[in-house]
């Protein structure tokens, strides 16, 4: 595939990036589109898996047929069979009319089953049958129906683990996984991160009528070396927060750090090496250990404060306590001058976030990267 053809596909489907892994995925999607093979798209949450079923449908012989995307994880277990295969009138209590399922209305086209790993086992049996024979039954009916649907599935689960745990059928996995497209995580395509951030920033600045953003060289390096657990979705949210909240749109590394999770850079160092050395992914276990270490550190600091209090007799006040000092304590305990200064930049960001969230403190706290409790304290402190 030529570079011009690749660029045309990216522009058509809103895909941004030049990563060789991304380009290879697009080539595979176009090539497999000419067949009727089932395709399983894997990758972490937020990597953009939803683009590839659209490419497969658009470049297939079914492109003039219907295309439906179904989020299997968003449909209650009790109704998923009805949604996929339909039901007859009276099949269950609320079945007042017959209902066509997606396999019926998508006949001749493509059906994208997102989060397929969330399907109940009973539904997996039905899905396996329709994939192998093209036959299915509506709920409450004994009449066999036929359908001609191309199935593309996606999941962010570890399917081998799900099979070992008994939550996903192995025969269905192999039937879905005739061809696998593994969409790389954002940290695996670092060269695309500045491009994506710039695109999101331009979109949000235009939407909110803000001046354009620009990143310093150090901020760009920080952006590329962060772990991005939420992948493209997390990067997009960060770009929106900065575009809305920051008054100075010349973004430095220090400004960027305020919007990144505290463990983001640490995880990039810690979590990458073990999986590269052994071929296994220990990110979940190491994440738990990291949280335990940070909690122990907090407990140790509180213990030191308590011991200091016992030795000196000076009261120790916690953030959760609303204890007011007595007049005698105000006269005895010295207050540093710096503690009386108000951080105007922080005050303006909080004020802006409250305005944009309509006074919703929970939403405002997420926008400025603070806990809801800390935001409440800051609001009282700044008189907002």
N, C-alpha and C positions, 0 to 999 in steps of 0.2 A: 504494500500500500504506500502510495506517495505521500509526501508531507502535505501537499495541497489537499488530498483526499482526507487525511487525518484532521487537518484544520477545519475543513468543511463540516465534518461530523461533530467536532467539538463545538463549533459555533451553532450548529443546528440544535444540539441537545444541552447547551449551556455548561459544557465541561471545560474546566480551566486547568492547565498544567502541561508540562513538557516531559514529565518523568518517563523514562523508558518502560517502567512497569505499567504505568497507565496506558501508554501507547500500545503496548502489547495486548492488554486487555481489550482495547477497542478493536484491534485487528482480529482477535479471536472471536469477539461478539459478531462482527460482520461476517466472518467466514462460516461460523456455525449457524448463522441466520438462514442460510440457503438450505439447510436440512430441517428435519422435524425432530431432531434429538432433544431430549429433555436437558435443561441446563440448570445447574445449581450455582448460585452466586454467593460466595462467602466473604466474610470480612467483619471487622468490628463495627459497632454502632456509630453512625455518623460519617462513614467514609464515602457515601454516595452510591450505594449499590443500586438504587432505584433507576439510575440512568441506563443501565445495561439491558434490562428487559425491553425498554423502549427502542434501543438500537436494534436489538434482535428482531423485534416485530417490524420495524420500519424497513429493514433490509431483507425481509422474508417474503415468500410468495403469499403470505397472509396479510400483507400490509393494508389491503383494502377491507379486511375483515375487522371485527370488533376487537378492542383491547381493553381488558379490565385488570385493575390492580386491587388485590384483596389483602388487607392486613389481618392475618390469621390470629395474631396475638390480641387484637382489639375486639374480637367477636366473642361473646360469652360461650362457654362450652356447650350449654344447652341448645344453642341456636346455630352453631357452626355448620352442622350437617344440613340444616334447612337452607342456609345461605348458599352453600356450595352446590347441593344436589336438588334443592326444592322440596316441596311437600304437597300432599293432597289435602283437600278440604276435609276437616275433621281428624287429621293425623294426630293432633294433640289439642289441648284445651282451647288455645287461642287461634287455632288454624281455621278461621271462618271462611277463607277462600283458598283456592290453589295458588301455589307460588312457584315461579320458575327460579331455579338456582343458577349460579354463575356458569356451571358447565353447560347449561342449556342455552343461555343467552349469549355466551361467548363462542358458540359453535361456528367453526370456520375461521376463528381468530386465535388470539393469544391470551392466556390467563396467567397473570403474575401473582404468585402466592408468596407474599412477604412474611417473614417470621414463621416459616413453615415448621420450624422446630417446636412451636407452641401448640401444634395440633394435638388433640386428644388421641389416644391409641385407637379408639373405635373409628374415628374419622380417618386415621391413617390407613386402616384396612380398606375403607371405601375408596380412598384416593389411589391406593395401589391397584385396585381392580380397574378403575377407569383409565389409569395410565397403561395398563397391560392389554386391556381388551377394548377400551373405548366405550364400555358399558357401565351403566349406573342405575340405581333405583331412587325414585323420589321417596321421601319419608311417607309411610302410610300407603305405599303402592307396591304391587307385585309385578307391575309391568316394566320390563327391561327397556331402557331407552339407550340410544346411541348418540355419541357426540364426537366431533372431530376438533379437538382443542389442543393447541401447543402449550405445554406447561413450562414456565420458567419460575423457579423457586429461589428464595434467598433466606439466609439465616446469619445471625451473629453468634450462634452457639457453637461450642466444640461438639460436633456431631458424633465423633468417636466416643467421647465421654458420655453423651446422651444415650448412645446405644448400649454402652457398658452398664449404665445405670438403669436401663430398661424403659426409658421414657420415649425412645424413638426406635422404630422398627428398622432392622438392618437391611431387610430386603427392599423396603421403600427408599432407604438412603441410596442404595446402589441404583435403583430405578431412576431416581431424580438426578443422580450425579453421573449421568452419562458423559457430560462435559462440565468441568468446574472452572469457574472464573473467580479467582481470589483477588478481591480489590485491596490494594495495599493501604495500610494505615498512613495517616498524615506524616508521622515521624519517619516513614520509609521513603517519602518523596519530599525531602526538605527543600529541594530547589523550587518546589511549587508554592511553598508557604507564603513568601512575599507577594507572589502574583495573586493568590487567593485573597490575602489581606487587603491588597490595594483595590481589588474589584469590589469586595464587600464595603470597604471604607468609602469608595466613590459613590456606591449605590445609596448608602445611608446618609452621607453628607448631602447628596442631591435631594433625598426624601425629606430631610429635616432642614434643608436650606442652611447648611453649615459650610464654612470654608473647608477646602480640601485638606486631608491629613498627609503628613509626610513623616517617615521614620528615619531616625539617625542610623548610622552604620552599626553602632553598638546595639540599638534596639532591634534592628533587623537580624543580627546574629542571635540575640536572645530569643527572638520569635522562632528562628529556625531550630534552635537547640532545646526548646521546651518539649515536654513529653506528649502533650495533646491527647490526653485520655479520651476526650470527647470528640476528637478528630475535627472534621470540617465544621460540624455543628458548633463546637466549642469556639473555634476560631471566628466564625461568623458572629456569634454572640459577643465576643470580646471586641470585635471591630465596631459593633453597634454601640456598646457601652462607651467606648472611647470617643466615638463621633458625637455622641449626645452630651456626655458629661464634661469632657475636657474643653476648657476655654482656649488654651494654647494648643493649636493643632500641629505644632512641631514636636513630635513625640520622641522623648528620650527613653533610654533604657530604664531609668529610675521611675518614670511615669508608667511605663509598661509593666513593671514589676508589681505595681499596686493592683493590677487587674488580673494577674496570674495567680493561681492557687499557690500557697506557700510551699507545698511539696513538689511543685511542677518541675523545677530544675533538678532537684535532688533525685526525683524518680528517673529522669533521663539517664543519670549516671548509674544508679543502683539497679534498675530493672532490666537494662539492656543486656548486661554481660552474662548473667546466669543462663538465659535461654540460648545465647550464642554458643556457650561452652558445651552445654549438654543436649541441645536440641529440644529442650522442654521449656514451657512457659511457666515461670514461678512468680509472675507479676502479682497474682492475687495474694499468694502467701507472703511475699515480701512486703506488699502494701499493708497487710495486717500487722506484720512485725514492726514496720515503720510507725504505724499509728500507736502501737504499744509502747515503743521507745519514747515517742513524743508525749504520751500520757504520763509515763514514768518520770520524764523530765519535769513536767508540770507539777506532779505530786512532790518531787524532790524540792522544787522551788518553794512550794507551799510549806513543806516541813521546815526548811531553812528559815522562812519568815516566822513560823511559829516559835522555833527555838530562839530566834532573835528577840521576839516579843517577851518570852519568859526571862531572858537575861537582862533586857533593858527596861521592861515595864511599859514600853511605848505601844499603844493600841495599834493593831494591824487591821485595816479596813479592806474588804473585798468589793469587787465590782458589783456583786449581787446584793450587797448590803446598803441600805439607805440610812446609815447612822450619821447623825449630825454632831459635830464636836461641840463640847461645852465652851463657854466663854474662857474658862481657865485653860483648856487645851488649845484654843486659838491663840492665846497669848504665849503659851510655852512652846508649841511645836512650830519650828521655822518652816516657812514656805518659800521655795526657790522662785526667783523672779520668772524663770522660763516657764514655770507651770501656769502662770497667769496669762501667757500670751495665747492668742487665738490663731490657729492655722487658717488663714483666709481662704487658701486654696481648697482645703478640706471642707470648710464651711460652705463654700460656693457649690462644690460638687454635691454635697448632701442636699442643699437647698434645691439644686437643679433636678436631682433625682426624685425628690418629693413632688416637685411640680409635674414632672413627666409621668409619675405613677399615680397622679391624682390623690396624693396623700397616703397611699397604701405603703405602710412601713416595711412590710415583708418584701414587696417588689423593689422598693427603693434600696433596701439593704442588699439585695442581690446585685443591683446595678452598680453600687459603689464598692462591693466586695467586703462588706462587713456583716457580722452576725446581727440578727434583729435586736438582740439585747444591747450590743455595743452601739448600734444606731440610735436606739432610744436614749441611751446615756448622752450621746453626742448632741441629740436634738435639745435635751434639757440644758446641756453645757453651753450651747451656742444660742439658746433662746429662740429656736426656730418653731 
